[in-house]
Amino acid sequence: MKIYTKTGDNGTTSLVGGQRIAKNAPRLHAYGTIDELNSFLGLLKVKIDDDKWQHAIHDIQNTLLCIGANLATDTKTTQLHESAKISEKKTQQLEQFIDEIDQNLPKLTQFIIYGDNEQAALCHICRAIARRAERHILDIENQDFTKSEIIKYINRLSDFLFVLARFLATKNNKNEKFWTKS
């Protein structure tokens, strides 16, 4: 099978179910940003030397592929595959990770300036992309109930990435740098 089909040469692409839509449609911005996030999470995963968090990120990447499939399905015309559904358990797992990490971090009272640790900086890039993905998902017209758990998951994912960044900076003996108002 060839990697190129030439079917997108006119600026359209296929959704799950075969419907053609413009490559700059809100739905494409949403799942394209999820793909971008997944790519950067792959880079983060290879930079982390902790098996637990590597496995957690791998699981997140799997979930993001499900989310991408969900967003690539227009449920008005095509039934959503079971594999594209996101359970509340996925969001709860992120909350458990957040609580586990956050209980051991110093209290935060100022904005952090990113960049003193490569792993933490990558977490913040991923977090910012997750926030952009969340905004794009909210732009999809006629959202149905399947999108609500996705929004919760992506919102919690950005929180997880924030505390993971703080954890990685602390683990690597880097003091966080804070915004100083001039």
Backbone as JSON, one array per atom type, in Angstrom:
{
  "sequence": "MKIYTKTGDNGTTSLVGGQRIAKNAPRLHAYGTIDELNSFLGLLKVKIDDDKWQHAIHDIQNTLLCIGANLATDTKTTQLHESAKISEKKTQQLEQFIDEIDQNLPKLTQFIIYGDNEQAALCHICRAIARRAERHILDIENQDFTKSEIIKYINRLSDFLFVLARFLATKNNKNEKFWTKS",
  "N": [[0.84, -1.18, 0.0], [0.63, 2.16, -0.9], [1.96, 5.09, 0.64], [1.1, 7.57, -0.09], [-1.92, 8.87, -1.34], [-3.03, 10.73, -2.95], [-5.54, 11.75, -2.74], [-5.94, 13.89, -1.1], [-4.97, 16.06, -2.37], [-6.5, 18.15, -3.22], [-7.03, 19.68, -1.05], [-8.72, 18.55, 0.8], [-9.73, 16.03, 3.18], [-10.37, 12.71, 4.44], [-12.81, 11.73, 6.81], [-13.37, 9.37, 9.52], [-15.45, 6.99, 8.26], [-15.63, 8.04, 5.8], [-16.51, 10.57, 4.89], [-15.73, 13.63, 3.26], [-13.82, 16.44, 4.15], [-12.71, 19.85, 4.5], [-9.21, 20.46, 4.9], [-8.58, 22.45, 6.64], [-10.61, 22.65, 8.44], [-12.38, 23.1, 11.57], [-12.53, 20.64, 12.99], [-10.32, 19.24, 11.99], [-8.24, 20.86, 12.86], [-8.5, 20.32, 15.55], [-8.04, 17.46, 15.88], [-5.6, 17.33, 14.64], [-4.0, 18.86, 16.3], [-4.06, 17.26, 18.54], [-2.57, 15.13, 17.52], [-0.11, 16.45, 17.18], [0.47, 16.99, 19.87], [0.74, 14.35, 20.78], [3.03, 13.61, 19.4], [5.0, 15.29, 20.56], [4.82, 14.33, 23.16], [5.94, 11.84, 22.77], [8.62, 12.56, 22.36], [9.14, 13.66, 24.89], [8.82, 11.36, 26.41], [11.07, 9.77, 25.69], [13.04, 11.27, 26.82], [12.77, 11.09, 29.51], [13.9, 9.33, 32.34], [12.57, 7.6, 33.99], [10.83, 4.78, 34.65], [8.14, 4.5, 35.52], [6.87, 6.94, 34.81], [7.4, 6.99, 32.12], [5.84, 4.82, 31.27], [3.34, 5.8, 32.01], [3.11, 8.0, 30.27], [3.16, 6.64, 27.85], [0.7, 5.3, 28.01], [-0.98, 7.53, 28.01], [-0.45, 8.44, 25.42], [-1.63, 6.36, 23.93], [-4.29, 6.8, 24.67], [-4.66, 9.32, 23.58], [-4.59, 8.68, 20.86], [-7.03, 7.32, 20.68], [-8.71, 9.46, 21.24], [-8.14, 11.08, 19.03], [-9.24, 9.45, 17.0], [-11.89, 9.57, 17.8], [-12.45, 12.31, 17.46], [-12.14, 12.43, 14.74], [-14.39, 11.33, 13.77], [-17.51, 11.92, 12.54], [-20.23, 11.9, 14.26], [-22.82, 12.3, 13.55], [-23.22, 11.08, 11.19], [-21.78, 8.72, 11.19], [-21.3, 5.87, 13.15], [-19.68, 5.89, 16.28], [-16.7, 4.16, 16.87], [-16.04, 1.62, 19.29], [-13.43, 1.62, 20.23], [-12.75, 4.27, 20.1], [-13.9, 5.57, 22.14], [-13.78, 7.32, 25.24], [-13.19, 6.56, 28.54], [-14.32, 7.51, 31.8], [-12.53, 6.59, 33.65], [-9.99, 6.98, 32.62], [-9.54, 9.72, 32.94], [-9.72, 9.85, 35.71], [-7.45, 8.37, 36.38], [-5.42, 10.13, 35.61], [-5.93, 12.13, 37.5], [-5.23, 10.79, 39.83], [-2.48, 10.48, 39.42], [-1.75, 13.19, 39.41], [-2.41, 13.97, 42.05], [-0.67, 12.29, 43.47], [1.87, 13.22, 42.68], [1.74, 15.98, 43.29], [1.48, 16.18, 46.06], [4.01, 16.03, 47.06], [5.36, 18.24, 46.25], [6.72, 21.56, 46.58], [4.74, 24.29, 47.8], [3.14, 26.37, 45.43], [3.38, 29.72, 44.63], [3.87, 31.65, 42.82], [4.23, 32.57, 39.32], [5.84, 30.31, 37.1], [8.94, 30.48, 35.4], [9.81, 28.96, 32.49], [12.27, 26.52, 31.47], [14.67, 25.78, 32.77], [15.28, 23.17, 32.92], [15.5, 20.48, 30.75], [13.65, 18.31, 30.5], [11.47, 19.21, 32.06], [10.87, 21.54, 30.63], [10.01, 20.43, 28.21], [7.71, 19.17, 29.13], [6.17, 21.43, 29.68], [5.87, 22.47, 27.1], [4.3, 20.42, 25.99], [2.08, 20.69, 27.67], [1.14, 23.24, 26.94], [0.42, 22.73, 24.29], [-1.59, 20.88, 24.74], [-3.51, 22.55, 25.93], [-4.09, 24.17, 23.73], [-5.18, 22.25, 22.02], [-7.46, 21.63, 23.48], [-8.91, 24.04, 23.2], [-9.35, 23.99, 20.42], [-10.91, 21.67, 20.18], [-13.22, 22.52, 21.44], [-14.1, 24.23, 19.5], [-15.33, 22.7, 17.58], [-18.25, 22.29, 15.8], [-21.62, 21.52, 16.86], [-21.15, 19.65, 18.98], [-21.31, 16.47, 20.57], [-22.33, 14.27, 23.26], [-20.09, 12.64, 23.52], [-17.88, 14.21, 23.43], [-17.58, 15.51, 25.84], [-16.23, 14.0, 27.88], [-13.79, 13.87, 26.69], [-12.95, 16.55, 26.73], [-12.71, 16.9, 29.51], [-10.65, 15.06, 30.0], [-8.48, 16.09, 28.49], [-8.19, 18.57, 29.7], [-7.45, 17.76, 32.3], [-5.13, 16.43, 31.6], [-3.42, 18.51, 30.88], [-3.07, 19.66, 33.37], [-1.79, 17.53, 34.68], [0.6, 17.43, 33.2], [1.7, 19.85, 33.95], [2.25, 19.5, 36.75], [3.93, 17.32, 36.52], [6.09, 18.46, 35.19], [7.04, 20.17, 37.2], [7.75, 18.25, 39.09], [9.79, 16.84, 37.69], [11.69, 18.86, 37.38], [12.36, 19.31, 40.05], [13.28, 16.74, 40.75], [15.58, 16.61, 39.26], [17.22, 18.25, 40.62], [16.92, 21.0, 40.17], [16.25, 24.28, 40.84], [13.17, 25.88, 40.66], [12.56, 28.65, 38.61], [11.14, 31.83, 39.06], [8.66, 34.2, 37.99], [9.5, 37.54, 38.09], [8.18, 40.48, 38.98], [8.55, 43.54, 37.34]],
  "CA": [[0.0, 0.0, 0.0], [1.41, 3.39, -0.97], [1.69, 6.07, 1.71], [0.37, 8.71, -0.66], [-3.13, 8.49, -2.08], [-3.34, 11.88, -3.81], [-6.92, 12.19, -2.54], [-5.93, 15.15, -0.37], [-4.32, 17.1, -3.16], [-7.42, 19.27, -3.44], [-7.25, 20.38, 0.21], [-9.7, 17.87, 1.65], [-9.3, 14.75, 3.75], [-11.49, 11.85, 4.82], [-13.09, 11.39, 8.2], [-13.79, 7.99, 9.72], [-16.75, 6.88, 7.63], [-15.46, 8.41, 4.4], [-16.91, 11.94, 4.55], [-14.61, 14.5, 2.92], [-13.93, 17.79, 4.69], [-11.53, 20.69, 4.26], [-8.1, 20.21, 5.81], [-8.49, 23.52, 7.63], [-11.85, 22.65, 9.22], [-12.13, 23.03, 13.02], [-12.31, 19.24, 13.41], [-8.95, 18.89, 11.64], [-7.38, 21.58, 13.8], [-8.59, 19.63, 16.83], [-7.3, 16.2, 15.97], [-4.22, 17.6, 14.24], [-3.3, 19.32, 17.5], [-3.89, 16.05, 19.36], [-1.44, 14.42, 16.93], [1.09, 17.21, 17.54], [0.71, 16.72, 21.29], [1.22, 12.98, 20.89], [4.42, 13.61, 18.92], [5.86, 15.89, 21.58], [4.86, 13.4, 24.29], [6.93, 10.82, 22.41], [9.93, 13.14, 22.65], [9.24, 13.73, 26.34], [8.97, 9.99, 26.95], [12.44, 9.29, 25.54], [13.93, 12.11, 27.63], [12.54, 10.77, 30.93], [14.57, 8.08, 32.71], [11.77, 7.0, 35.05], [9.92, 3.81, 34.02], [6.74, 4.76, 35.87], [6.32, 8.05, 34.04], [7.44, 6.57, 30.72], [4.64, 4.0, 31.05], [2.18, 6.69, 32.09], [3.05, 8.77, 29.03], [2.76, 5.7, 26.8], [-0.75, 5.12, 28.15], [-1.58, 8.78, 27.55], [-0.36, 8.45, 23.96], [-2.69, 5.47, 23.46], [-5.57, 7.48, 24.87], [-4.75, 10.4, 22.59], [-4.98, 8.08, 19.58], [-8.48, 7.11, 20.78], [-9.33, 10.78, 21.14], [-8.04, 11.47, 17.63], [-10.25, 8.69, 16.25], [-13.18, 10.12, 18.18], [-12.61, 13.61, 16.82], [-12.19, 12.22, 13.29], [-15.66, 10.68, 13.46], [-18.71, 12.76, 12.59], [-21.21, 10.95, 14.8], [-24.13, 12.51, 12.92], [-23.32, 10.2, 10.01], [-21.02, 7.48, 11.39], [-21.28, 5.42, 14.55], [-18.37, 5.94, 16.92], [-16.15, 2.84, 17.21], [-15.79, 1.43, 20.72], [-12.04, 1.97, 20.53], [-12.61, 5.73, 20.1], [-14.58, 6.1, 23.31], [-12.91, 7.6, 26.38], [-13.9, 6.32, 29.79], [-14.02, 8.39, 32.94], [-11.38, 6.01, 34.36], [-8.76, 7.58, 32.1], [-9.41, 11.02, 33.61], [-9.45, 9.56, 37.12], [-6.04, 7.95, 36.49], [-4.62, 11.36, 35.6], [-6.13, 12.8, 38.79], [-4.42, 10.06, 40.82], [-1.09, 10.87, 39.18], [-1.59, 14.59, 39.85], [-2.41, 13.99, 43.52], [0.56, 11.63, 43.93], [3.01, 14.11, 42.45], [1.56, 17.29, 43.9], [1.63, 16.13, 47.52], [5.42, 16.11, 47.41], [5.94, 19.45, 45.67], [6.56, 22.77, 47.39], [3.58, 25.11, 47.44], [3.43, 27.31, 44.36], [2.75, 31.02, 44.9], [4.24, 32.56, 41.74], [4.32, 31.96, 38.0], [7.13, 29.7, 36.82], [9.61, 30.76, 34.13], [10.2, 27.64, 32.01], [13.48, 26.36, 30.71], [15.88, 25.44, 33.52], [15.47, 21.73, 32.85], [14.98, 20.06, 29.45], [12.46, 17.49, 30.68], [10.38, 20.08, 32.52], [10.52, 22.43, 29.52], [9.21, 19.63, 27.28], [6.38, 19.03, 29.75], [5.43, 22.68, 29.5], [5.47, 22.53, 25.69], [3.16, 19.5, 25.86], [0.94, 21.3, 28.37], [0.62, 24.34, 26.12], [-0.25, 22.12, 23.14], [-2.85, 20.31, 25.25], [-4.46, 23.66, 26.09], [-4.53, 24.58, 22.39], [-6.07, 21.17, 21.56], [-8.73, 21.82, 24.18], [-9.62, 25.15, 22.54], [-9.79, 23.54, 19.09], [-12.02, 20.72, 20.37], [-14.41, 23.32, 21.75], [-14.53, 24.9, 18.27], [-16.08, 21.79, 16.7], [-19.68, 22.57, 15.88], [-22.56, 20.43, 17.18], [-20.54, 18.62, 19.81], [-22.25, 15.6, 21.25], [-21.91, 13.87, 24.6], [-18.8, 11.96, 23.52], [-16.81, 15.2, 23.54], [-17.45, 16.03, 27.2], [-15.16, 13.29, 28.6], [-12.54, 14.26, 26.03], [-12.57, 17.86, 27.28], [-12.25, 16.66, 30.88], [-9.36, 14.36, 29.94], [-7.45, 17.01, 28.0], [-8.0, 19.56, 30.77], [-6.68, 17.11, 33.36], [-3.81, 16.12, 31.06], [-2.56, 19.7, 30.99], [-2.72, 19.76, 34.8], [-0.79, 16.49, 34.94], [1.88, 17.84, 32.61], [2.23, 20.95, 34.77], [2.87, 18.97, 37.97], [5.05, 16.46, 36.12], [7.2, 19.38, 34.92], [7.57, 20.59, 38.49], [8.39, 17.06, 39.67], [11.03, 16.56, 36.97], [12.66, 19.91, 37.72], [12.8, 19.03, 41.43], [14.03, 15.48, 40.74], [16.88, 16.88, 38.66], [17.87, 19.24, 41.48], [16.85, 22.33, 39.58], [15.31, 25.17, 41.5], [12.3, 26.56, 39.71], [12.73, 30.11, 38.52], [9.82, 32.46, 39.1], [8.45, 35.51, 37.39], [9.71, 38.68, 38.97], [7.49, 41.66, 38.44], [9.49, 44.68, 37.31]],
  "C": [[0.9, 1.25, 0.0], [0.99, 4.34, 0.14], [0.92, 7.27, 1.17], [-0.79, 8.21, -1.51], [-3.53, 9.54, -3.11], [-4.77, 12.39, -3.63], [-7.0, 13.51, -1.78], [-5.32, 16.3, -1.13], [-5.21, 18.31, -3.43], [-7.76, 20.01, -2.14], [-8.33, 19.78, 1.08], [-9.09, 16.58, 2.17], [-10.55, 13.97, 4.15], [-11.59, 11.7, 6.33], [-13.32, 9.89, 8.3], [-15.21, 7.9, 9.17], [-16.72, 7.36, 6.18], [-15.87, 9.82, 4.01], [-15.67, 12.77, 4.28], [-14.87, 15.87, 3.53], [-12.63, 18.53, 4.41], [-10.47, 20.42, 5.32], [-7.92, 21.32, 6.84], [-9.78, 23.67, 8.43], [-11.52, 22.55, 10.71], [-11.85, 21.61, 13.53], [-10.86, 18.81, 13.13], [-7.95, 19.61, 12.53], [-7.36, 20.84, 15.14], [-7.77, 18.35, 16.83], [-5.88, 16.32, 15.43], [-3.39, 18.06, 15.43], [-3.1, 18.16, 18.48], [-2.7, 15.23, 18.85], [-0.12, 15.12, 17.26], [1.47, 16.96, 19.0], [1.3, 15.32, 21.48], [2.67, 12.88, 20.44], [5.38, 14.17, 19.97], [5.91, 15.02, 22.84], [5.84, 12.26, 24.02], [8.34, 11.31, 22.69], [10.15, 13.22, 24.16], [9.53, 12.35, 26.93], [10.4, 9.5, 26.82], [13.44, 10.09, 26.36], [13.82, 11.8, 29.12], [13.18, 9.42, 31.23], [13.84, 7.35, 33.83], [10.71, 6.1, 34.4], [8.45, 4.1, 34.3], [6.15, 5.84, 34.98], [6.43, 7.79, 32.55], [6.2, 5.75, 30.38], [3.38, 4.86, 31.09], [2.03, 7.48, 30.8], [2.66, 7.87, 27.87], [1.25, 5.47, 26.83], [-1.5, 6.37, 27.68], [-1.56, 8.85, 26.03], [-1.42, 7.53, 23.34], [-4.05, 6.14, 23.56], [-5.74, 8.6, 23.86], [-5.07, 9.86, 21.2], [-6.47, 7.78, 19.56], [-9.22, 8.43, 20.61], [-9.28, 11.28, 19.69], [-9.06, 10.75, 16.77], [-11.65, 9.22, 16.55], [-13.44, 11.44, 17.44], [-12.69, 13.5, 15.3], [-13.47, 11.53, 12.85], [-16.79, 11.69, 13.61], [-19.86, 11.84, 13.0], [-22.63, 11.21, 14.3], [-24.33, 11.55, 11.75], [-22.66, 8.84, 10.21], [-21.02, 7.13, 12.87], [-19.84, 5.41, 15.07], [-17.92, 4.53, 17.28], [-15.9, 2.79, 18.72], [-14.38, 1.88, 21.1], [-11.81, 3.48, 20.59], [-13.3, 6.38, 21.3], [-13.62, 6.24, 24.48], [-13.71, 7.4, 27.66], [-13.45, 7.32, 30.85], [-12.81, 7.89, 33.72], [-10.07, 6.61, 33.89], [-8.5, 8.92, 32.78], [-9.08, 10.81, 35.08], [-8.0, 9.11, 37.34], [-5.12, 9.16, 36.48], [-4.74, 12.09, 36.93], [-5.31, 12.11, 39.88], [-2.94, 10.41, 40.66], [-0.83, 12.29, 39.7], [-1.49, 14.65, 41.37], [-1.13, 13.38, 44.07], [1.76, 12.56, 43.8], [2.91, 15.37, 43.3], [1.78, 17.29, 45.41], [3.08, 16.28, 47.97], [6.12, 17.35, 46.85], [5.79, 20.63, 46.63], [5.36, 23.58, 46.88], [4.0, 26.16, 46.4], [2.67, 28.61, 44.6], [3.04, 32.04, 43.8], [4.21, 31.81, 40.42], [5.74, 31.46, 37.77], [7.64, 30.22, 35.47], [10.19, 29.42, 33.67], [11.6, 27.66, 31.41], [14.74, 26.01, 31.47], [16.19, 23.94, 33.49], [14.8, 21.25, 31.56], [13.69, 19.25, 29.59], [11.26, 18.34, 31.1], [9.93, 21.01, 31.4], [9.67, 21.69, 28.49], [7.8, 19.39, 27.83], [5.55, 20.28, 29.52], [5.04, 22.89, 28.04], [4.26, 21.64, 25.47], [1.91, 20.07, 26.52], [0.31, 22.4, 27.53], [-0.11, 23.79, 24.88], [-1.57, 21.49, 23.56], [-3.9, 21.39, 25.43], [-4.98, 24.13, 24.74], [-5.48, 23.53, 21.82], [-7.44, 21.32, 22.19], [-9.55, 22.93, 23.52], [-10.15, 24.72, 21.18], [-10.95, 22.55, 19.19], [-13.31, 21.47, 20.64], [-14.93, 24.07, 20.52], [-15.36, 23.99, 17.35], [-17.57, 22.03, 16.9], [-20.46, 21.31, 16.23], [-21.9, 19.29, 17.94], [-21.62, 17.73, 20.41], [-21.64, 15.14, 22.57], [-20.54, 13.22, 24.62], [-17.66, 12.94, 23.71], [-16.58, 15.63, 24.99], [-16.34, 15.31, 27.99], [-13.81, 13.61, 27.98], [-12.05, 15.59, 26.6], [-12.04, 17.7, 28.7], [-10.85, 16.04, 30.87], [-8.25, 15.32, 29.53], [-7.16, 18.09, 29.04], [-7.14, 18.98, 31.89], [-5.27, 16.77, 32.88], [-2.9, 17.34, 31.16], [-2.17, 19.94, 32.44], [-1.64, 18.75, 35.17], [0.58, 16.91, 34.41], [2.52, 18.98, 33.38], [2.92, 20.4, 36.02], [4.02, 18.03, 37.64], [6.28, 17.32, 35.82], [7.85, 19.81, 36.23], [8.32, 19.44, 39.16], [9.74, 16.79, 39.02], [12.09, 17.6, 37.25], [13.23, 19.65, 39.12], [13.68, 17.79, 41.48], [15.44, 15.7, 40.2], [17.62, 18.0, 39.38], [17.95, 20.63, 40.86], [15.83, 23.15, 40.37], [14.47, 25.86, 40.44], [12.58, 28.05, 39.76], [11.34, 30.72, 38.39], [9.82, 33.81, 38.45], [8.69, 36.59, 38.44], [9.09, 39.89, 38.31], [8.45, 42.85, 38.48], [8.79, 45.97, 37.62]]
}
